[in-house]
Each structure stands twice: as C-alpha cells, then as structure tokens.
Amino acid sequence: MSRFWNDFQASYHDHVCLIVTEKDVLEISLRGTNWVASFKRWWHDLFLLSHNDPRVRLFYGSSHAVRMDRLKQFRLYRSTIHPLSKFRLKHGEDKPLSNAMLICVEFARICKSFLLFSFSLKPQNQLVMTVEETSNLIKWRQLPDSFARKVRKYYEFNMTRLSITEAVNGLYKNLPQSLRKDISLSSYTHLIIKIPYFAEWPSFLIQNIALLLQEEHYMQGDLVAQASVHSDGLIIIDVGVLGVYSINNEEKGHLIDGDYFCELSLVTDRELRMSSVVALTPSKILFLDKFLFRHLMRDHVELFTDMKNRLTSKYKSQDSKTNEQPNIVETY
C-alpha cells in the first residue's frame, strides 16, 4: 500500500499499487522443479505467444509487452492458440516435417482440440475457481464460520453445479435462443401440466407459463415462505423436501418434488399464508410471478375467470368448515 497527503482535508488515503513482475507467467503460475511441472510449462509454452518468433518485433515494442500478452492469454484465453506461438510456427514451416515430428504435431493438435472444449465437458475447474473466489471473499469480509459452511453446502448441491455450468458453458451460451427455449420447455412443462388448474389448458399457453418460471435455490433451514404475509406467486418444488409449519411452529407436513403452493395468489391479492415453509434439504424451486401471470392471461379472460372461481370456491369452503373469517385465506 502507498499513501499520499491530501492538503485540502489534512489526511491521507490508501490506494493499491499495481506491482508488475518481470518473470514469465509460466514461471509464476506453474512452479516446481519436477518433471510434471516442467512438462506443463513446455506444453503451455507451445501455444502461448512465442519470444522466438521474429514477427513478434513487428507487433510488440518491448519484451514487457510480450510478457503481458502471454500473461493475459494464459489467465483469460488459455484454451486458444496464439497465431505467433511455437505451435503455429512449427506447423506453418515450409520445409516438410519428419514422420516423428508429424506424429507429435498431430497428437498435440488433437490434445489441444480436447482442451478447447474442456470447459464444456468438465465444468469442475470453473466450479473450483468460483468456490475459491467466494471463500476468499468470506475471509476478507470476516464472515462467521457458519456462513462459510453454508456456502460450501450450496456449491455441493447438484442443482447449483448445473446452474454454474449453464452460466459459464460456452457451448450452452452459444446455442440459438430457440434451442435454449426448448430446453426450458422440456424441463418444466410436465410440472405445469400436473397442476389440476392448468391440466386442460392449450399447449401453447402451458409453454408460455413454463417460460415465465424462475429458478431459486434454498439451503437447509432457509425460510421459503413466511406465514401471515401475502404471496408473490405460485411456488413449485423441482428438487428437495420442504417442511410446513403452523404459526405456533408445529410441523404439519412435508412437500416434495412436484408439489406446489401459493396458487391462490395468482388470481387474488386477498390471500394470506397461514403456514410457514422451510427447506429441510437443499432445494430448487420454480417461482411463477403473479403479475407476469396475470399479464399473460389478459388475452385469456375466460380461462383466468374459471381458474379464479375454482380456487376461491375451494378456499371459501375450507374457511366455512373451520369457521374462519369470510376473507380468502390460503392454507397448506
């Protein structure tokens, strides 16, 4: 850290100094004297910007600029081959290669092809980097150990790994929007159809509802829904087990994959939750926002009215049996 004096405020401020090393990025990142470390340095040096290529002097004014470009490629674009690398230089020579050299070049090309797509085949490396970055943030913030354990469990949850893969997977992100839409429809349409109120609706409307679903993850002990408050929309359990508790904190039952609740909030703002829902295991739920749903149903008034009548009749009958207030109250 370095400090400078502020004459106006008569105080000093801290700012971070950028220290640039004179060592090559491979010497910094791949340390060691054994044959494994040496082989890794040799392998990555084949595909990074080469110091020995005479064309380098035409594009770079100093050796420092070459080191910075090598560092940038290794840290951000490790799966690419630099046009001025040793691999390109050897492969582009005019003189014919010997059989042994040709086999080595082809083998290296095939191996590098696998590395180019390793981010899609093995997302574990990206997950490890994400976990390490989060762990460092927890240490810097001096957060409690209980929070750190909860974060580790979050990354161990299979649904979290899937979400991270979809977020960083280059092949998935480059898929056409139509194919990504088909993936969502294939994953969630069957859950919508199982809900009785949607079972007989047109298929195109079911698909539009499925595209409105939002994924949310909850860890063990997290509060999914709180009692005595209005709901924001329908909640469908995709993976996990949720516990239902009364206002007096008495366990009333469990909800598992495919179950749903808060459906009454889709058609009225007068409902209230009479139970709390807590995640008993790491869970993934699908949330359908009531305002987005109502906007979608503006063109299907008859279906919406029929659904509203069925839901309100159901819960009014429950209220009359329990001698509660005439207001619409949602229970689990």
ABEGO torsion letter per residue (X at the ends): XBBBBBAAAGBBBBBBBBBBBABBAAAAABBEABAAAAAAAAAAAAABBBAABAAAAAABABAAAAAAAAAAAAAAAAABBBAABAAAAAAABABBBBAAAAAAAAAAAAAAAAAAAAAAABAAAAAAAAAAAAAAAAAAAGBBAAAAAAAAAAAABAAAAAAAAAAABAAAAABBAAAAAAAAAAAAAAAAAABAAAAABBAAAAAAAAAABBBBBBBBGBBABBBGBBBAEBBBBABEBBBBBBAAGBBAEBBBBGBBBGAAAAABAABBBABBBBBABBBBBBBBBAAAAAAAAAABAAAAAAAAAAAAAAAAAAAAAAGBBABBBBBX
